[in-house]
Amino acid sequence: MRAERFVGWVMLLFPLAVNVSFGLLATRFDYPDVLRQPAAHVLTRFAEGGPSLVWTWYAYALLVVPYLAAVALLPRVLKTEDTPPPLLRVATVLGVFSCAVQLLGLLRWTFVVPALASTYVAPGTDEATRRALEVAFTVQHQLFGVMLGEHVGQLFLAAWTAGACVAWARAGRSRWVAGLGVASALLFIVGLVDGLATVLPLSPGPLAQAPVAAFGLWCLWSLATGIQLLRNEADTRTARTRPAQGLATHAR
């Protein structure tokens, strides 16, 4: 019951907290649109944000930690006789891996980019050093951002979400909630073309918006899942309390 309550609250609050942080970054740093600008522009804008922008990125990254714990506990919540244990184990491994690589990708904005940006805007930095810093930013962004955080993290998030939804449906939970999650997983996979377009001659077109649509749908799935888990936990607690109250009344 404690696991179900914890997972329920995390899945309910995580989308809300992420969207608040995302909104702050969009307002102060023009994120994620700023990433489509040259490295020089990104580094300058980041330096202008100062320490508060670094703290915002740090808080944004740490939001992944409780969700990682919820992913690890979800099998305990969904495991029933009708749910194959291998499915739960595989889905959990994929989910934990997704959280880990996305946490790593986000933390670069706290521990890597600030050093690059502060040196880039320093008065004594010459043009040759600035060009080298632009290259360094692009390399770390492609490695930790595009490859790990976005592509690998998004791919494994889609796999975990789909696996969790299958387990959810087989455990007798709401099928429309499971369908919502599977739809978001499919959109995440379609959205992978946006990252590939950074290194291949691809024109994503409307598909460039697939990750945004997928995340919005995924947030709705997470909210719905959290509400369902909390309702189920509350109903179970009430059902357990009533027999105890009946026994107490009979004893009197």
C-alpha positions in Angstrom: 0.0 0.0 0.0 2.8 2.4 0.8 4.4 1.6 -2.6 1.1 2.2 -4.4 0.7 5.5 -2.6 4.2 6.7 -3.3 4.1 5.7 -7.0 0.7 7.3 -7.4 1.8 10.6 -5.9 5.0 10.7 -8.0 3.2 9.9 -11.2 0.6 12.6 -10.4 3.0 15.4 -9.4 5.9 14.7 -11.7 4.2 16.1 -14.9 3.1 19.2 -13.0 6.5 19.9 -11.6 8.2 19.2 -14.9 6.0 21.6 -16.7 6.6 24.3 -14.1 10.3 23.9 -14.5 10.0 23.7 -18.3 8.0 26.9 -18.3 10.7 28.7 -16.3 13.4 27.6 -18.7 11.3 28.6 -21.7 10.8 32.1 -20.2 14.3 32.7 -19.0 16.4 30.8 -21.6 14.0 30.4 -24.5 14.3 26.6 -24.1 14.1 24.4 -26.2 14.0 26.8 -29.2 17.4 28.2 -28.2 19.0 24.9 -29.0 18.3 25.4 -32.7 20.5 28.5 -32.6 24.3 28.5 -33.1 26.5 27.5 -30.2 27.7 31.1 -29.7 24.2 32.3 -29.1 23.4 29.4 -26.7 26.5 30.0 -24.6 25.9 33.8 -24.4 22.3 33.4 -23.4 23.2 30.8 -20.8 25.9 33.1 -19.3 23.3 35.9 -19.1 21.0 33.7 -17.0 23.6 33.6 -14.1 23.5 31.3 -11.1 19.7 31.2 -10.9 19.5 29.6 -14.3 22.0 26.9 -13.2 19.9 26.2 -10.1 16.8 26.0 -12.3 18.5 23.4 -14.4 19.7 21.5 -11.3 16.1 21.4 -9.9 14.8 20.3 -13.2 17.2 17.4 -13.4 16.6 16.3 -9.8 12.9 15.8 -10.6 14.0 12.6 -12.4 15.2 11.0 -9.1 11.8 10.4 -7.5 10.4 9.2 -10.8 13.3 6.7 -11.1 12.2 5.4 -7.7 8.6 5.2 -8.8 9.7 3.2 -12.0 11.6 0.8 -9.8 8.5 0.3 -7.5 5.9 0.0 -10.2 6.3 -3.8 -10.6 5.4 -4.2 -6.9 2.2 -2.3 -7.6 1.2 -4.1 -10.8 2.4 -7.6 -10.1 -0.5 -10.0 -10.1 -1.0 -13.6 -11.1 -2.1 -12.5 -14.6 1.0 -10.3 -15.2 4.1 -12.1 -16.4 7.1 -11.3 -14.2 9.5 -11.2 -17.2 7.5 -8.3 -18.7 7.7 -6.4 -15.5 11.4 -7.0 -15.1 12.3 -5.9 -18.7 10.0 -2.8 -18.5 11.6 -1.8 -15.2 15.2 -2.1 -16.5 14.2 0.0 -19.5 12.6 2.6 -17.4 15.4 2.9 -14.9 17.9 3.2 -17.8 15.8 5.9 -19.4 15.7 7.9 -16.2 19.4 7.5 -15.7 20.5 8.7 -19.1 18.0 11.6 -19.1 19.3 12.6 -15.6 22.9 12.5 -17.0 21.8 14.6 -20.0 20.1 17.2 -17.9 22.9 17.5 -15.4 25.3 18.7 -18.1 23.5 22.1 -17.9 24.6 22.3 -14.2 28.2 20.9 -14.4 29.4 21.3 -18.0 27.7 24.1 -19.8 28.3 26.8 -17.1 32.1 26.3 -17.3 31.9 26.6 -21.1 29.6 29.7 -21.0 31.6 31.6 -18.3 34.8 31.1 -20.2 33.1 32.0 -23.5 31.9 35.4 -22.3 35.0 36.3 -20.3 36.6 39.5 -21.5 40.1 37.9 -21.9 38.9 35.0 -24.1 40.3 35.3 -27.6 38.5 34.3 -30.8 40.4 31.0 -31.3 39.4 29.9 -27.8 35.8 30.9 -28.4 35.7 28.8 -31.6 37.1 25.9 -29.6 34.5 26.4 -26.9 31.7 26.4 -29.6 33.0 23.0 -30.8 33.2 21.7 -27.3 29.6 22.8 -26.6 28.4 21.1 -29.8 30.2 17.9 -29.0 28.8 17.6 -25.5 25.4 18.6 -26.6 25.3 15.9 -29.3 26.7 13.3 -26.9 24.8 14.0 -23.7 21.8 15.8 -25.1 20.8 14.5 -28.5 22.2 11.0 -28.3 21.8 10.0 -24.6 19.2 12.3 -23.2 16.9 12.6 -26.2 17.4 9.6 -28.5 18.4 6.8 -26.1 16.4 8.2 -23.2 13.3 8.8 -25.3 13.5 5.4 -27.0 13.8 3.6 -23.6 11.1 5.8 -22.1 8.8 4.7 -25.0 9.6 1.1 -24.4 9.1 1.3 -20.6 5.8 3.2 -21.0 4.5 0.6 -23.5 5.6 -2.3 -21.2 4.1 -0.7 -18.1 0.8 -0.2 -20.0 0.6 -3.8 -21.1 1.3 -4.9 -17.4 -1.3 -2.3 -16.3 -4.0 -3.7 -18.6 -3.2 -7.4 -17.7 -3.4 -6.5 -14.0 -7.0 -5.5 -14.6 -6.6 -1.8 -14.5 -8.2 0.8 -16.7 -7.6 0.0 -20.4 -8.1 3.5 -21.6 -5.3 4.7 -19.4 -3.1 1.9 -20.9 -4.1 3.0 -24.4 -3.1 6.6 -23.6 0.3 5.5 -22.6 0.8 3.3 -25.6 -0.2 6.1 -27.9 2.4 8.4 -26.3 5.1 5.7 -26.7 4.4 5.4 -30.4 4.7 9.2 -30.8 8.0 9.1 -28.9 9.3 6.6 -31.4 8.1 8.7 -34.4 9.8 11.8 -32.8 13.2 10.1 -32.9 13.6 11.4 -36.4 14.0 14.9 -35.0 17.3 13.9 -33.4 18.5 12.0 -36.4 17.9 15.1 -38.5 20.8 16.8 -36.7 23.3 14.4 -38.4 21.5 13.0 -41.5 20.0 14.8 -44.5 16.4 14.4 -43.2 13.6 16.9 -43.2 11.3 16.1 -40.3 8.7 18.6 -41.3 5.6 18.1 -39.1 7.3 15.1 -37.4 9.5 17.6 -35.6 6.6 18.3 -33.3 6.1 14.6 -32.5 8.2 14.7 -29.3 6.2 17.7 -28.0 2.9 15.9 -28.7 4.3 12.7 -27.3 5.4 14.4 -24.0 2.0 16.1 -23.7 0.2 12.8 -24.1 2.6 11.1 -21.8 2.0 13.7 -19.1 -1.8 13.0 -19.4 -1.0 9.3 -19.1 1.2 9.8 -16.0 -1.5 12.0 -14.4 -4.2 9.5 -15.1 -2.1 6.6 -13.8 -1.3 8.5 -10.6 -5.0 9.3 -10.0 -6.0 5.7 -10.6 -3.3 4.4 -8.2 -4.3 6.8 -5.4 -8.0 6.0 -5.8 -7.3 2.3 -5.7 -5.1 2.7 -2.6 -7.8 4.8 -0.9 -10.5 2.2 -1.8 -8.4 -0.7 -0.5 -7.6 1.2 2.7 -11.4 1.9 3.2 -12.2 -1.7 2.5 -9.7 -2.9 5.2 -11.0 -0.3 7.7 -14.7 -1.3 7.5 -14.3 -4.9 8.7 -12.2 -3.7 11.6 -14.9 -1.2 12.5 -17.5 -3.9 12.3 -15.6 -6.1 14.7 -15.2 -3.3 17.1 -19.0 -2.6 17.0 -19.7 -6.3 17.5 -17.4 -6.4 20.5 -19.2 -3.6 22.2 
